[in-house]
Amino acid sequence: MSKPAAGSWISTWLEAWAVAADAGVVIALRSAKLAAGGAEGAAEFWLMVNEKAAAMALLQTTLLTGNLGRNPRVIADRAIAHVGRKVRANRKRLGG
C-alpha cells in the first residue's frame, strides 16, 4: 500500500492518529511522575495545566483570527500540527 497523498483527508487522519498515540505515551509517563508525588510531581502537574491552557488559547486565537486558513482540511492539518508539536516535545522531555 502506498503512502496517502499529502493534502488528503486520509493523511490528516493518519497524522491525528499518530498524535493520539504519542499523547497516550505522554499520559502514561506523566501519570507515573504524578503518582511518584513530591516536588517533581507537583511541578509536572502545574506545567501540564499551564501548557494546556496556553496551547489551547493560542490555537483558539489563531483559529478565530483566520490564521489557520479557510479550508477545513487545512485548518485540521494546522491544528493537529500545533498540538502534535507540543505532544512530541513532552514525549521527548519525559523520556518516551
C-alpha distances in whole Angstrom, upper triangle without the diagonal:
4,7,9,12,15,18,16,17,13,14,17,16,14,17,19,18,18,22,23,21,24,26,26,27,30,31,32,33,35,37,38,40,41,42,44,46,49,49,45,44,46,45,41,42,44,41,38,40,41,38,36,39,39,35,35,39,37,34,36,38,36,34,38,39,36,34,31,31,31,28,26,23,24,27,24,22,26,27,24,24,28,28,25,27,30,28,27,30,31,29,30,34,34,32,29
4,6,9,12,15,13,15,12,12,15,15,13,16,19,18,17,21,22,21,23,26,27,27,29,31,32,33,35,37,38,39,41,42,44,46,48,48,45,43,45,44,40,41,43,40,37,40,40,37,35,38,37,34,34,37,35,32,34,36,33,32,36,36,33,32,28,28,29,25,24,21,22,25,22,20,23,25,22,22,26,26,23,25,28,27,25,29,30,28,29,33,33,32,28
4,6,9,12,11,13,10,8,12,13,10,12,15,15,14,18,19,19,20,23,24,25,27,29,30,30,32,34,35,37,38,40,41,43,46,45,42,41,42,41,37,38,39,36,34,36,37,33,32,34,34,30,30,33,31,28,31,33,30,29,32,33,30,28,25,25,26,22,22,18,19,21,19,17,20,21,19,19,22,23,20,22,25,23,22,25,27,25,26,29,30,29,26
4,6,9,7,9,6,6,10,10,9,11,14,14,14,17,19,19,21,23,24,25,27,29,30,31,33,34,36,37,39,40,42,44,46,45,42,41,42,41,37,38,39,36,34,35,36,32,31,33,32,29,29,31,30,26,29,30,27,26,30,30,27,26,22,22,22,19,18,14,16,18,16,14,18,19,17,17,21,21,19,21,24,23,22,26,27,26,27,30,31,30,27
4,6,6,9,8,7,10,12,11,12,15,16,16,19,21,21,22,25,26,27,29,31,32,33,34,36,38,39,40,42,44,45,47,47,43,42,43,42,38,39,40,37,34,36,36,32,31,33,32,28,29,31,29,26,28,29,26,25,28,28,25,24,21,20,20,17,17,13,14,17,16,13,16,19,17,17,21,22,20,21,25,24,23,26,28,27,28,31,32,32,29
4,6,9,9,6,8,11,11,11,14,15,15,17,19,20,21,23,25,26,27,29,31,31,32,35,36,37,38,40,42,43,45,44,41,40,41,39,36,36,37,34,32,33,33,29,28,30,29,25,26,28,25,22,25,26,23,22,25,25,22,20,17,17,18,15,15,11,11,14,13,10,13,16,14,14,17,19,17,18,22,22,21,23,26,25,26,29,30,30,27
4,7,8,7,7,11,12,11,13,16,16,17,19,21,22,23,25,27,27,29,31,32,33,35,37,38,38,41,43,44,45,44,41,40,41,39,36,36,36,34,31,33,32,29,27,29,28,24,24,26,24,21,22,24,20,19,22,22,19,18,15,14,14,11,11,8,8,11,11,9,11,14,13,13,16,18,17,19,22,22,22,24,26,26,27,30,31,31,29
4,5,5,6,9,10,11,13,14,16,17,19,20,22,23,25,26,27,29,31,32,33,35,37,38,39,41,43,44,46,45,42,41,41,40,37,37,37,35,32,33,33,30,28,30,29,25,25,27,25,22,24,25,22,20,24,24,21,20,17,16,16,12,11,8,10,13,11,10,13,15,14,15,18,19,18,20,23,23,23,26,27,27,28,31,32,32,29
4,5,5,6,9,10,10,12,14,15,16,18,20,21,23,25,26,27,29,30,31,32,35,36,36,38,41,42,44,43,40,39,39,38,35,35,35,33,30,31,31,28,26,28,28,24,23,25,24,20,22,24,21,19,22,23,20,20,16,16,15,12,10,7,10,12,9,9,13,14,12,14,17,18,17,20,22,21,22,25,26,26,28,30,31,31,28
4,5,5,6,9,10,10,12,14,15,16,18,20,21,23,24,26,27,29,30,31,34,35,36,37,39,41,43,43,40,38,39,38,35,35,36,33,30,31,32,29,27,29,29,25,24,27,26,22,24,27,24,22,25,27,24,23,19,19,19,16,14,10,13,15,12,11,15,16,13,15,18,18,17,20,22,21,21,24,26,24,26,29,30,30,26
4,5,5,6,9,10,11,12,14,15,17,18,20,21,23,24,26,27,28,30,32,33,34,36,38,39,41,41,38,36,37,36,33,33,34,31,28,30,30,27,25,27,27,23,23,26,24,21,23,25,22,21,24,25,22,21,18,18,18,15,14,10,11,13,11,9,12,14,11,12,16,16,14,17,19,18,18,21,23,22,23,27,27,27,24
4,5,5,6,9,10,11,12,14,16,16,19,20,21,22,25,26,27,28,31,31,32,34,36,37,39,39,36,34,35,34,30,30,31,28,26,27,27,24,22,24,24,20,19,22,21,17,19,22,19,17,21,22,19,18,15,15,16,13,11,7,9,10,7,6,10,10,8,10,13,13,12,15,17,16,17,20,21,21,23,25,26,26,24
4,5,5,6,9,10,10,12,14,15,17,19,20,21,23,25,25,27,29,30,31,33,35,36,38,38,35,33,34,33,30,30,31,28,25,27,27,24,22,24,25,21,20,23,22,19,21,23,21,19,23,24,22,21,17,18,18,16,13,10,12,13,9,9,12,12,10,12,15,14,13,16,18,16,17,21,21,20,23,25,26,26,23
4,5,5,6,9,10,11,12,14,15,17,19,20,22,23,24,26,28,29,30,32,34,35,38,37,34,32,34,33,29,29,31,28,25,27,28,25,23,25,25,22,22,25,24,20,23,25,23,22,25,27,24,23,19,20,21,18,16,13,14,15,12,11,14,14,10,12,15,14,12,15,17,15,15,19,20,19,21,24,24,24,20
4,5,5,6,9,10,11,12,14,16,16,18,20,21,22,24,26,27,28,30,32,33,35,35,31,30,31,30,26,27,28,25,22,24,25,21,20,22,22,18,19,22,20,17,20,22,20,19,23,24,22,20,17,18,20,17,15,12,13,13,10,8,11,11,7,8,12,11,9,12,14,12,12,16,17,16,18,21,21,21,18
4,5,5,6,9,10,10,12,15,15,16,19,20,21,22,25,25,26,28,30,31,34,33,30,28,29,28,25,25,26,23,20,22,23,20,17,20,20,17,16,20,19,16,18,21,19,18,21,23,21,20,16,18,19,17,14,12,13,13,9,8,11,10,6,9,11,9,8,12,13,11,13,16,16,16,18,21,21,21,19
4,5,5,6,9,10,11,13,14,15,17,19,20,21,23,25,25,27,29,31,33,33,30,28,30,29,25,25,27,24,21,23,24,21,19,22,23,19,19,23,22,19,21,24,23,21,25,27,25,24,20,22,23,21,18,15,16,16,13,12,14,13,10,12,14,12,10,14,15,12,13,17,17,15,18,21,20,21,17
4,5,5,6,9,10,11,13,14,16,17,18,20,22,23,24,26,28,29,32,31,28,27,28,27,23,24,26,23,20,22,24,20,19,22,22,19,19,23,22,19,22,25,23,22,26,27,26,24,20,22,24,22,20,17,17,17,14,13,14,14,10,11,13,11,9,12,13,10,10,14,14,13,15,18,18,17,14
4,5,5,6,9,10,10,12,14,15,16,18,20,21,22,24,26,27,29,29,25,24,25,24,20,21,22,20,17,19,20,17,15,18,18,15,16,19,18,16,19,21,20,19,23,25,23,22,18,21,23,21,19,16,17,16,13,12,13,11,8,9,10,8,5,9,10,7,8,11,12,11,13,16,16,16,14
4,5,5,6,9,10,10,13,14,15,16,19,20,20,22,24,26,28,28,25,23,25,24,20,20,22,20,17,18,20,17,15,18,19,16,16,20,20,17,20,23,22,21,24,26,25,24,20,23,24,23,20,18,19,18,14,14,15,13,10,12,13,10,9,12,12,9,10,14,13,12,15,17,16,17,14
4,5,5,7,9,10,11,13,14,16,17,19,20,21,23,25,28,28,25,23,25,24,20,21,23,21,18,20,22,19,18,21,22,19,19,23,23,21,23,26,25,24,28,30,28,27,24,26,27,26,23,21,21,21,17,16,18,16,13,14,16,13,10,13,13,10,10,14,13,11,14,16,15,15,12
4,5,5,6,9,10,11,12,14,16,17,18,20,22,23,25,25,22,20,22,21,18,19,20,18,15,18,20,17,16,19,20,17,18,21,21,19,22,25,24,24,27,29,28,26,23,26,28,26,24,21,22,21,18,17,17,16,12,13,14,11,8,11,10,7,7,10,9,7,10,13,12,12,9
4,5,5,6,9,10,10,12,14,15,16,18,20,21,24,23,20,18,20,19,15,16,18,16,13,15,17,14,13,16,17,14,15,19,19,17,20,23,22,22,25,27,27,25,22,25,27,26,23,21,22,20,17,17,17,15,12,13,13,10,9,11,10,6,8,11,9,8,12,13,12,13,10
4,5,5,6,9,10,10,13,14,15,16,19,20,23,24,21,18,20,20,16,17,19,18,14,17,19,17,15,19,20,18,18,22,23,21,23,26,26,25,28,31,30,29,26,28,30,29,26,24,25,23,20,20,21,18,15,17,17,13,12,15,13,10,11,14,11,10,13,15,13,13,10
4,5,5,6,9,10,11,13,14,15,17,19,22,22,19,17,19,19,15,16,19,17,14,17,19,17,16,20,21,19,20,24,24,22,25,28,27,27,30,32,32,30,27,30,32,31,28,26,26,25,22,21,22,20,17,17,18,15,13,14,13,9,10,12,10,7,10,12,9,10,7
4,5,5,6,8,10,11,12,14,15,17,19,19,16,14,16,16,12,13,15,13,11,14,16,13,13,17,18,16,17,21,21,20,23,25,25,25,28,30,30,28,26,29,31,30,28,26,26,24,22,21,21,19,16,16,16,13,12,13,10,7,8,10,7,5,9,10,7,9,7
4,6,5,6,9,10,10,12,14,15,18,19,16,13,15,15,12,12,15,13,10,13,16,14,13,17,18,17,18,21,22,21,23,26,26,26,29,31,31,29,27,30,32,31,28,27,27,25,23,23,23,20,18,19,18,14,14,15,13,10,12,13,10,9,13,13,10,12,10
4,6,5,6,9,10,10,13,15,18,19,16,13,16,17,13,13,17,16,13,16,19,17,17,20,22,20,21,25,25,25,27,30,29,30,32,35,34,33,30,33,35,34,32,30,30,29,26,25,26,23,21,21,21,18,17,18,16,13,14,15,12,10,13,13,10,11,9
4,5,5,6,9,10,11,13,16,16,13,11,14,14,11,12,15,14,12,15,18,16,16,20,21,20,21,24,25,25,27,29,29,30,33,35,35,33,31,34,36,35,33,31,31,29,27,26,26,24,21,21,21,18,17,17,15,12,13,13,9,8,11,10,6,8,7
4,5,5,6,8,10,11,13,14,11,9,11,11,7,8,12,11,9,12,14,13,14,17,18,18,19,22,23,23,25,27,28,28,31,33,33,32,30,33,35,35,32,31,31,29,26,26,25,23,21,21,20,17,17,17,14,12,13,13,9,9,12,11,7,10,10
4,5,5,6,9,10,13,15,12,9,12,13,10,10,13,13,11,14,17,16,16,19,21,20,21,24,25,25,27,30,30,31,33,35,36,34,32,35,37,37,34,33,33,31,28,28,28,25,23,24,23,19,19,20,17,15,16,17,13,13,15,14,11,13,13
4,5,5,6,9,12,14,11,9,12,13,11,12,15,15,14,16,19,19,19,22,23,23,24,27,28,28,30,33,33,34,36,38,39,37,35,38,40,40,37,36,36,34,31,31,30,28,26,26,25,22,21,22,19,17,18,18,14,13,15,14,10,12,12
4,5,5,7,9,10,7,5,9,10,7,9,12,12,12,14,17,16,17,20,21,21,23,26,27,27,29,31,32,33,35,37,38,36,34,38,40,40,37,36,36,34,31,31,30,28,26,26,25,21,21,21,18,16,17,16,13,13,14,12,9,11,12
4,5,5,8,10,8,4,7,9,7,7,11,11,11,13,15,16,16,19,21,21,22,24,26,26,28,30,31,32,34,36,37,36,34,37,40,40,37,36,36,34,31,31,30,28,26,27,25,22,22,22,19,17,19,18,14,15,17,15,12,15,15
4,5,9,12,10,7,10,12,11,10,14,15,14,16,19,20,20,22,24,24,25,28,29,30,31,34,35,35,37,39,40,39,37,41,43,42,39,38,38,36,34,34,33,31,29,29,28,25,25,25,22,20,22,21,17,17,20,18,14,16,17
4,7,9,8,6,10,12,11,12,15,16,16,18,20,21,21,24,26,26,27,30,31,32,33,35,36,37,39,41,42,41,39,42,45,44,42,41,40,38,36,36,35,33,31,31,30,26,26,26,23,21,22,21,18,18,19,17,14,16,17
4,7,7,4,7,9,9,10,12,14,14,16,18,19,20,22,24,25,26,28,30,31,32,34,35,36,38,40,41,40,38,42,44,44,42,41,41,38,36,36,35,32,31,31,30,27,27,27,23,22,23,22,18,19,21,18,15,18,19
4,5,5,6,9,10,11,13,14,16,17,19,20,22,23,25,26,28,29,30,32,33,35,36,38,39,41,42,41,40,43,46,46,44,43,42,40,38,38,37,34,33,33,31,28,29,28,24,24,25,23,20,21,22,19,16,19,21
4,5,5,6,9,10,11,12,14,15,16,18,20,21,22,24,26,27,28,30,32,33,34,36,37,39,40,39,38,42,44,45,43,42,41,39,37,37,35,33,32,32,29,27,27,26,23,23,24,21,18,20,21,17,16,18,21
4,5,5,6,9,10,10,12,14,15,16,18,20,21,22,24,26,27,28,30,31,32,34,36,37,39,37,36,39,42,42,40,39,38,36,35,34,32,30,29,29,26,24,24,23,20,19,20,18,15,16,17,14,12,15,17
4,5,5,6,9,10,10,12,14,15,17,19,20,21,23,24,26,27,29,30,31,33,35,36,38,36,35,38,41,41,39,38,37,35,33,33,31,29,28,28,26,23,23,23,19,18,20,18,15,16,17,14,12,15,17
4,5,5,6,9,10,11,12,14,16,17,18,20,22,23,24,26,27,29,30,32,33,35,36,35,34,38,40,41,38,38,37,35,33,33,32,29,28,28,26,23,24,23,20,19,21,19,16,18,19,16,15,18,20
4,5,5,6,9,10,11,12,14,16,16,18,20,21,22,24,26,27,28,30,32,33,34,33,32,36,38,39,37,36,35,33,32,31,29,27,26,26,23,21,22,21,17,18,19,17,14,16,17,14,13,16,18
4,6,5,6,9,10,10,12,14,15,16,18,20,21,22,24,26,27,28,30,31,33,31,30,33,36,36,34,34,33,30,29,28,27,24,23,23,21,18,19,18,15,14,16,14,11,13,14,11,10,14,15
4,5,5,6,9,10,11,13,14,15,17,19,20,21,23,25,26,27,29,30,32,31,29,33,35,36,34,33,32,30,28,28,27,24,23,24,21,18,20,19,16,15,18,16,13,15,17,14,13,17,18
4,5,5,6,8,10,11,12,14,16,17,18,20,21,22,24,26,27,29,30,29,28,32,34,35,33,33,32,29,28,28,26,24,23,24,21,18,20,19,16,16,19,17,14,17,18,15,15,19,20
4,6,5,6,8,10,10,12,14,15,16,18,20,21,22,24,26,27,28,27,26,30,32,33,31,31,29,27,26,26,24,21,21,21,18,16,17,16,12,13,15,13,10,14,15,12,12,16,17
4,6,5,6,9,10,11,12,14,15,16,18,20,21,22,24,26,27,26,24,28,30,31,29,28,27,25,23,23,22,19,18,19,16,13,15,15,11,11,14,12,9,12,15,12,12,16,16
4,6,5,6,9,10,11,12,14,16,17,18,20,21,23,24,26,25,24,28,30,31,28,29,28,25,24,24,22,19,19,20,17,15,17,17,13,14,17,15,13,16,18,16,16,19,20
4,5,5,6,9,10,11,12,14,15,17,18,20,21,23,24,23,23,26,29,30,28,28,27,24,23,24,21,19,19,19,16,14,17,16,12,14,17,15,13,17,18,16,16,20,21
4,5,5,6,8,10,10,12,14,15,16,18,20,21,23,21,20,24,26,27,26,25,24,21,21,21,18,16,16,16,13,11,13,12,9,11,13,12,10,14,15,14,14,18,18
4,5,5,6,8,10,10,12,14,15,16,18,20,21,20,19,22,25,25,23,23,22,19,18,19,17,14,14,15,12,10,12,12,9,10,14,13,11,14,17,16,16,19,19
4,6,5,6,9,10,10,12,14,15,16,18,20,19,19,22,24,25,24,24,23,20,19,20,18,15,16,17,13,12,15,15,12,14,17,16,15,18,20,19,19,23,23
4,6,5,6,9,10,11,12,14,15,16,18,17,17,21,23,25,23,24,22,19,19,19,17,14,16,16,12,11,14,14,11,13,16,15,14,18,19,18,19,23,23
4,6,5,6,9,10,11,12,14,16,17,15,14,18,21,22,20,20,19,16,15,16,13,11,12,12,8,8,11,10,8,11,13,13,13,16,17,17,18,21,21
4,5,5,6,8,10,10,12,14,15,14,13,17,19,20,18,19,18,14,14,15,13,10,12,13,9,9,12,13,11,13,16,16,15,18,20,20,21,24,23
4,5,5,6,8,10,10,12,14,14,14,17,19,21,20,21,19,16,16,18,15,12,15,15,12,12,15,15,13,16,19,18,18,21,23,22,23,26,26
4,5,5,6,9,10,11,12,11,11,15,17,19,18,19,17,14,15,16,12,10,13,13,9,11,14,13,12,15,18,17,17,21,22,21,23,26,26
4,5,5,6,9,10,11,10,9,12,15,16,15,16,14,11,11,12,9,7,10,11,7,9,12,12,12,14,17,17,18,20,22,22,23,26,25
4,5,5,6,9,10,10,10,13,14,16,15,17,15,12,13,15,12,9,13,14,11,12,15,16,15,17,20,20,21,23,25,25,26,29,28
4,5,5,6,9,9,10,12,14,17,16,18,16,13,15,16,13,12,15,16,13,14,17,17,17,19,22,22,22,25,27,26,28,31,30
4,6,5,6,5,6,9,12,14,14,15,13,10,12,13,10,9,13,13,10,13,16,16,16,18,20,20,22,24,26,26,28,30,29
4,6,5,6,5,8,9,12,11,13,11,8,10,12,10,9,12,13,11,13,16,17,17,19,22,22,23,25,27,28,29,31,30
4,5,8,8,10,11,14,13,16,14,11,14,16,13,12,16,17,15,17,20,20,20,22,25,25,26,29,30,30,32,34,33
4,6,8,9,11,14,15,17,15,12,15,17,14,14,17,18,16,18,21,21,21,24,26,26,27,30,31,31,33,35,35
4,5,6,7,10,11,14,11,9,13,14,12,12,16,16,15,17,20,20,21,23,25,26,27,29,31,31,33,35,34
4,5,8,11,12,14,11,9,12,13,10,11,14,14,12,15,18,17,19,21,23,23,25,27,28,29,31,33,32
4,7,9,9,10,7,5,8,9,6,7,11,11,10,13,15,15,17,19,20,21,23,25,26,27,29,31,29
4,6,8,9,6,6,9,10,8,10,13,13,13,16,18,19,20,22,23,24,26,28,29,30,32,34,32
4,6,9,7,7,10,12,11,12,15,16,16,19,20,22,23,25,26,28,29,31,32,33,35,37,35
4,6,5,6,9,10,11,12,14,15,16,18,20,21,23,24,25,27,29,30,31,33,35,36,34
4,6,5,6,9,10,10,12,14,15,17,18,20,22,22,24,26,27,28,30,32,33,34,32
4,5,5,6,9,10,10,12,14,15,16,18,20,21,22,24,26,26,28,30,31,32,30
4,5,5,6,8,10,10,12,14,15,16,19,20,20,22,24,25,27,28,30,31,29
4,5,5,6,9,10,11,12,14,15,17,18,20,21,23,24,26,27,29,30,28
4,6,5,6,8,10,11,12,14,16,16,18,20,21,22,24,26,27,28,26
4,6,5,6,9,10,10,12,15,15,16,18,20,20,22,24,25,26,24
4,5,5,6,9,10,11,13,14,15,17,19,20,21,23,24,26,24
4,5,5,6,8,10,11,12,14,16,17,18,20,22,23,25,23
4,5,5,6,9,10,10,12,14,15,16,18,20,21,22,20
4,6,5,6,9,10,10,12,14,15,16,18,20,21,19
4,5,6,7,9,10,11,13,15,16,17,19,21,19
4,6,5,6,9,10,11,12,14,15,17,18,17
4,5,5,6,8,10,10,12,14,15,16,15
4,6,5,6,9,10,11,12,14,15,15
4,6,5,6,9,10,10,12,14,14
4,5,5,6,9,10,10,12,11
4,5,5,6,9,10,11,9
4,5,5,6,9,10,10
4,5,5,6,8,9
4,6,5,6,5
4,6,5,6
4,5,8
4,6
4
